[in-house]
Amino acid sequence: MDQVNERERARLTSLLRLDAIDRPPNAMLNELAEVAALSLDCPIAIVSLVGKDRIWLKASPGIDGLDQLARDEGLCGSAVMQDNPWVIENAAVDVRALSNPLVAGDFGLRFYAGVPLKGSDGHNLGMLAVIDAKPRSVSERELSVLKKLAEVVVHLIESRLEERLLAPITSDA
């Protein structure tokens, strides 16, 4: 088995262990995504969890009515395989994004800056990303803000699992 497949299998196991995919929306995640959008002056921010075939948007201020998409339809599906920030300053001319439906279609995505949501076990669970319909650049300071917010997002997701595991089993006895 090659290293990429083994790494992806371990990443997916880590994601499923968190039991966060099918959980209802969390207001704190949405607020953290809003802070990301405000900090980088972007109209959209997302907190995504990237599965084998789907991307679940756990927070998405600036996007209405979309809670998941096929993995190959979102830039997070490729970005999650990187350990560093993934920045596309102008998707209309970046070969990594030209064929993406969000870029080529009506959505008109042009700017994407995402940082991995790295779990405590070292595996990337998803992405915290900001998105804009206008091309732009991103500073090291802005990427630092995204990284710090991503750490808080992961802490929140992992602490929610811990709370569920430690919750006393209630009975009507």
HELIX and SHEET records of a PDB file:
HELIX    1   1 GLN A    3  ARG A   17  1                                  15    
HELIX    2   2 ALA A   27  SER A   39  1                                  13    
HELIX    3   3 ARG A   71  GLU A   73  5                                   3    
HELIX    4   4 CYS A   76  ALA A   79  1                                   4    
HELIX    5   5 PRO A  101  ALA A  104  1                                   4    
HELIX    6   6 GLU A  140  LEU A  166  1                                  27    
SHEET    1   A 6 GLN A  68  ALA A  70  0                                        
SHEET    2   A 6 ARG A  54  ALA A  59 -1                                        
SHEET    3   A 6 ILE A  44  VAL A  50 -1                                        
SHEET    4   A 6 ASN A 124  ASP A 132 -1                                        
SHEET    5   A 6 PHE A 111  LYS A 118 -1                                        
SHEET    6   A 6 TRP A  86  ILE A  88 -1                                        
END                                                                             
